[in-house]
Amino acid sequence: MTMQQTLIEAMRLPEDSDTVKRIHEFGLAVADEDTMSRAIHDVYCGIQADHQHPNEKDHAQARALIDALQKHATDQAQG
């Protein structure tokens, strides 16, 4: 199941919902370790990378970024 499908199911929205599109239009993104590591790979490794897919370093950076995003989102909501 994709992240978008999971979000739509969790929010109990119809399958043809534009919710994720609207989330993106507001400058937000929905990401998990897999999508974040692919984004990191695309941005920081790019076409000059010696590997075609995210490696363990990309996944570790993705986990660290997600943890930081969650921390700051939680801090902002509480304060």
Secondary structure, DSSP 8 states (H G I E B T S, - for coil): --HHHHHHHHTT--TT--HHHHHHHTT-----HHHHHHHHIIIIIGGG-SSSS--HHHHHHHHHHHHHHHHHHHHHHH-
